Amino acid sequence: MISVFLVEDERIPRESIKKNVQWKENGIEFLGDASDGEIALPQILAKKPDILLTDIKMPFMDGLELAQIVRNKLPDTKIIILSGYNEFDYARQAISLGISDYLLKPISSTDIICAVDKVRGSIEDAREERQERSGQAQVQREVFFSSLYSGFLSGTRQILSRAEQLSITLAASAYCVTMAGLTPSAEPGNEATRRILYDTPDALASGFDGTKIVYLLQAEDDAALEQKQERLKKRVQDAAARQSLQLQWTQGAIVHRLSDIAESYQTANLRCGRQHSECKTAGLSESAPFENDALLDFLRTGKASSVEAFWENYRPAIEGAFASFIYRCYLYTELFFVIRQFAGEIHMEVPAVLTENDILEKRIAADSSADDFISFGCNLCRQAMAARSHTGMSRYTPAVEQARQYIEQHFMDAALSLTTVADAVHLSPNHFSTVFKEKTGVGFSEYLTDIRIRQAKRLLCTTNLRASEVGEHVGYLNMNYFSMLFKKVTGMSPGQYRRECEK
């Protein structure tokens, strides 16, 4: 629908136009009227009509003066002049101001409808162009933040250059990323909810995917940043409450360099993930598209043959909202972030595809379905696993050697376990188990059993200790279990083995 505002100083013509033109029937919204330009101007600037119908000769502020101000303030508003003065000077001035049409009084309803119809097409085209520009600006903004948080924009000059292109100001002394988890999930494509949650003077918002929104705060120092944090939290909570949403609020680390913003995002994301798990356990939240920790652990310990099965497990959640551009930004941000983190862990080169310029924007534009994303994710995981196998996890060799020494020194401790050894070398149990087997060729339990049985054989042949005492010396407090295990490994009982040694 096209909107119109009328300015006419003569009351009778003004009332006639206002009442007799069939506005709604012709797809026109009548926004209001005024008797002169001075009274009309603040209403016009507030209501932003598509078309201004204005008399040319009025007291206080005439139509040409009004038209000039409106042209400067609202360049998209079309202006149609109404006048009883058929003089060349007025027409010439109107043309110089870019007036869309010039109607001579007396004016009929048909004249006005025809004049509106003449400019209707250009108004609708301009409106679509503005919406397209706005959509493109939103896409570029979301891609910028995705690139910033995933580490693809790491140099200060690169970050500032891209931010300047998008009219985003990032000059500050302290930065912090904050995440607001939403329960229940909002509709990712809900533009009204997105605008409400993005509308805050204290932070730069991005990443609304229905379950989460990300805010970047910046200030001159840590204290000012914390004050902004409190204001933001209250503002967003109030806005969410009006949408019947609850928030789980998580704050990342405060950093003081642009290049460290990705680090703040990472800490906020980890905390958000823990809160999400707690909420999911309590039945308060839906599942995430995929879990960063799960993907990272899979890259460390999984098999290439299981890649497709891993991603298929997350297909329902990925398909749930993949049509949302912002949701795709979020998915690719998380995927690239994990791949780059794993690459750093094993000292491998980042896959070539992730070093391309504008890779996020290219992938998000190219991939239109969950199948595309899953296929791309599978390929990246296979490349990362191939690099893992090629390097042989060489950076863990010192840890494995340290573990072997620790086992040699403590194998007689009955409480020795994979967990205690993993703790001693500062690795997680699952990760240690994988790395240990890859470097030694045998699992931890098999390795420990071999050491203990070898020591038991030595004691049986060189000492007079009873079999039960031998078992205790090598870490087995249960004699029956020791005898069973000894026979399984050697093919004979401890007593039989000792008799063989004495022959």
N, C-alpha and C positions, 0 to 999 in steps of 0.2 A: 504494500500500500504506500502511496505517495503522500507526504505531509505538506500542508500549506499554512502560511501565516499571512494575514491581511492587515495592511496599514492604509487607512483612508480617513481624511479629516472631516469629510461631510457625513453626518450621521445617517441620513436616509439612504444614500447609495451604499454605505457600509453595511447597514442592516439588511438591505435588499440582497446584496451579494451573499452575506452570511446565511440568510434564511432561504433564499430561492434556488441557489445552486445545489444540485443533488450530489453532495460530496461523496457519501458512502456508496451510493449506487454506482458511482464512477471510479471506485477504488481510491478515494482521496480522503485523508484524515485532516479535518479542519482543526488546527492547533489553537487558534485564538485570533484576536484582532486588537487593534489599538488606533487611537485618533491622530497620532503624530509619531514621527521618528524617534523623538526623545523618550517617549513612553514605551515605544515598541522595542527599542534596542536591547534592553536587559532581558526581555522575554524571548526575543529571537536568539540571543546568545545562549540562553539556558535551554531552550527547546530544540534548537538546531533543525529548523524545517528544511525539507528538500527544496521547497519553492517559496520565495517571498513575493507576494503581490503587493505592490506599493504605489500609492498616488505619487505623482512627481512634484506637485505644488502643495506644500503644507507649512503651517507655522512651526516655529522653534527649530525643527530639523527637517529639511525637505527630502524628497525621495532620492535625489541624486546623492546627497550627502550620506544618507542612510545606506544607500546601495554601495557607496565606496567603502564604508566601514565594514559592512557585511562581507563584501568581496574580500577584504583583507583578513577578517577574523574567521569567516566560514567559506573558504574558497569552493567547496563542493555545493553550496546552496545556489540554485538557479534563481534569477531575478527577472520578474515580469513587471514592467512599468505600466501604470494606468494613468492616463492624462487626457484632459480636455483641451490641451494646448498643442495644436498641430503646428509646431514651429521647428524649423530645421536645427536650431541651436540645441534644443533639448534632446532631439533625436541623435545629434552628433555626440553629445556628451554621454548619452546612454550607451551608444555603440562603443565609445572609448572605454567604458567601464565593464564591457563584456556582458551587457544586458541580453537575456535570452529572447525577449519579445517586448513589443511596444504596442499596447492596445489603446485606442482612442475612445473616449467616452462619447455617447452613452454605450455602456457595455452590457451585453446580454449574458445569460448563463451559458449559452452555447459558445460564445466567444471565449469565456474563461476555460470551459472544458476543452475546447480545441487547442488553446494555448498550452494548457497543462499536458495534453496528449503529445504535443510537439516535442516536449522535453522529457517526457516520461522514459523513453528508451535510453537516452543518454544518462538519466539519473540511475536507472536500474543497472546499466552497464558499469557506471562508476561505483555503484554499491557493491556489485560482484567483484570488481577489481580491488576495492578496499578490503573486502573479506578475504580475497586471495592473498593480498599483501600481508594482511594480519595473520593469516594462517601460515604463510611462509616465514614471517617474523617469529611466530611461536615455534615453528619447527627448528629454525636456526638457533633460537634461544635454548631449546631443550637439548639440541645436539651439542651446543657449547658447554652446558653444564655436565652432560654425560661425558664429554671428552675431558673436562676438567677433573671430574671425580674419578674417572677410570685411569687417569695418569697419562692420557694421550697429549694433553697440553701440560707440559712440565716446565718449560722455560718461561721466565718472567716476561720477556719481551713478546713471546708468542701469545701468552695469556692476555696481556694488556692490549695487544693489537686486535685479537679476535673480540675482546670485550668492547673495545672502542667502536668496532664496526657495528656492534649491536646496541650501542648507546648504553652500555652497562658500565657503571663506575665501580672499580675495585681497588681504589687507592685507600689503604688503611694500614694500621700498625698491628691489628689483631684480627684473626678470623676464626670462625667456628662453624661447623656443619651440625645442624640439628635435624632429627627425623621425627615426624609425627605419624605413628601407626594408627590406622582408622579401624574401628569396629562399631557396627558390622561394616563389611566392605561396601564402599560407594561404587556407583557405576562409573568405570573409567572414562566413558564418553560424556559424562554429565558436565557440560560446559558451565552451567550456572554454579555448581558446587566447586569446580576448579577455580572460577573467578573469585568466589568468596574466600577460598583458602589461600589464593595467591595474593589477595589484596591486603598487603601489610607494608607500612613504611619502614619497618625495622629489619627487613630481611629480603633476600632475593629467593623466590620460590621456584621450584621445578619438580619434575619427576612424579606428578600425580598419576598413579596407576590404579586408583580405587582402594588400595590397601595402605598406601604410604605416600607422604609428601616430604620433600627435602627442602630445608631452608639454609641459606648461607648468610650468616651474620658477619658484620665487619664494624670495627670501631677504632677509636684512637688508642685505647688501652684495654687491659683485661677487665677492669672494674666497669667501664662503660659497656663492654661487651656483655657482661653478666646482667647489667640493668636492662639492656635490650632483650636479652634472653627471657627475662621475667615478663616484660611487656608483651613480647611476641607470644609467649605461652598463654597468657591470659586472653589476648586477642583471638588467637586461633581456637582456644577452648570455647570461647563464647560463640565464635562463628560455627564451629562444629556442632555445638549444642543446638543451634537453630536448625541444623540439618539432621538432628537426632543421631549424631555420631559421637563416639567416645574416643579419646586419644591416649596412646601410649607414647610418652615423651622421652626421647633419648638424645643426649648431647655428646658430640665428638670432642676430641681434644682441642684445646685452644692452641693455635699456631700463629706464627708471626711472619711467615713468608708465603707468597702466593704459591710457590712450588710445593708447599707442604699442605695445601688444602686437601689434596687427595688422601693424605694421612688422616686428617680430621674426619673425612668421609668414612674412611676404613674403620676407625674406632667407633664412630656412631653406628655404622652398619653392623658391626659385631655385637654391640650392645642391643641394638634393635632386634638382631637375630635371636639373642638370648631371651629377650622379652617376648618375642613372637613364639618361641618354643614353649615358654611358660604359659602364655595365653592359649596356645593350641592345646596344651595338656589340660588346661582348665575348661576347654570347650568354648573359649571366647573369640577365637579367630580362625579363619580359613587358612588352608595351607599356602605357603609361598610358592611361586612358580618353580624355583629350585633353590636349594640351600647352599650357600657359598662354602660352608665348612664341609658339607657332604661332597661337593664337587672337588674341592681341594684334596680331601682325603682319598677320593676315587682316583685322582690323577697320581697321587703318591703310591697307592698300593694296588689299584685295580688292574685288570687285564684288558688288552685291546679288544679281545673277543666279546667283552661285556659292555662295550661303549653304547651300542644301540639300546640294550636293555636298560642301562642307566637312564638315558634320556627318555625312553618310552614311559618310564615310571612317572615322569613329570609332564607328560603330554596333556592330560586333562586340564591342569592348572595353566599351562602355556596357551592352550587353545581358548581358555575361558575369556580372555580379553585381548587376544593378539591383534584385533582390528584397531585397537587404540594406538596411535602413533607414539604417545608418551609411554605407554606400556612397553612398546618395542624398544624405545630408548633405554628404559630401565633394564630390560632383559639383556640387551647388548652391553650396557655398562657393567653389569654384574659379571657376565661371561668373560669379557675382555679383562676385567680387573683380576679375576681368579687366574686366568691363563698367564697374565703378566706376572702375577705373584709367584706362581709355580715356576715360571721360567727363571725368575730371580733365585729361587731356592736351589735349583739344580744347575745354575750357571749355564743355561742354554740360551741361544738366541731366540728372541721373540719371533714366532712364526711370521714369515714374510708378509702375509696378507694383513697383519696387524700394524705394519709399518707404513702402509699406504696413506697418502694424504686424504683426509676427510673420510677415513674408512667407516666411521660410525654412520655418517650421513649416507654413504653409498650402500651399506648393508641394509639400513633401515628402509631406504627407498626401494631397494631391489627385492627384499624379502617380504612377501605379502601374506605368508601363511605360516602356521606352526611347523609344517613340514620343512619349509625353507630354513627356519631357525634351527630345528633339530638336526637337519642334515649338516648345516654349517658347524653346529656345536660338536657333532660327532667327528667331523674332519679335524677340527682344532684339537680335540682330545687325543685323537690317534697320533697327530703330529707331536704333541707334548709327550705321549707315552713312548713314541719311537725315540725321541731325544733322551728320555729317561733311561731307556735300555742302552742306548749308544754310549752315554756317559758312564754307565755302570754305577751311577750314584756315587761317583768317586769322592765327593766331598764328605761322605759319611765313613770313609775308611778309618780315619783316626778314632771315631766313635766306636766302630766295631772292634778295633784292636784294644781299645780301652775296656770294652765289655768283656773280651776274652780274658784279659788280665784279671779283671774283677772276678770272673767266674773261677779262674784258677786259684784265686786267693780265698774264695768264700764257698766253694762247692760243698764243704762239709757242714754248712749251715742248713739245717732242715727247712728254714723259712725262705731260703733263696728262691726267687721266682722271676719270671720274665718281667714283671712290673718293677721289682726292686732293682734289677739290672738296668732297665730302661730309665728309671729315675736317676741312677748313678751316672748315666751318660747323657742325661738331659734330653731324652727323646720320648715321644708318646709311646705307650706299649704297642699299639697297632703298627705304628710306623717303624719302631725298633724291630719288631718281629719280621717285617718285610725286608728291611735293610740287612739285618743279620743273616737271614737265609740267603739273600742274594750274594753276599760277600763270602759266606762260609760254605754254602752249598747244602747246608742242613738246617732244620728248624732248631729253635732254642732248646726245646725239651729233649730232642734227640742228641744235641750237642752236650747238654748237661749230663744226661744219662751215660753217654760214652765216657766222659771224664770220670764220673763216679764209679762206674763198673771197672774201668782201668785201674783206678786207685784201690778198689776192693780186691781185685786180682793180685795186685802187688802185696797188699797186707796179708792176704790168705797164704801167700807163698813165703813171706819173709818174717812173719810174726806168729806168736802163739795165741793171739786174740781169738776169742770165740767168734763164731759167724755173726751172732747178734751184735757183738761189739764192733766188728768190722763194719756192719751196716750202719751203726750209729756214727762211726768215724767218717763215713762218706756221705752222711746226710739223710739216712733212712732210719726213722725211729720205729717203724713197723717191720718186725722180722719177717712176717709172712710176705709182705709186699716186696721187701728186699730180695728174698729167696726167689719169688716168682719172676721178678724183673731180671735177676742175675741169670736164671736158667733160660729165660727168653733170649737173652743176648748171647750167652756162651754155649747153650745147649746142655748144661749140667748144673746141678745144685752147688752152692758154696762148698759143702762138705766134699762132694765128688771132685770138685776142682782142686781142693787142697790135697786130696789123696793123689791126684795125678801129678801134682807138683813134687810130692815126696818120693815118687818112684825114681 
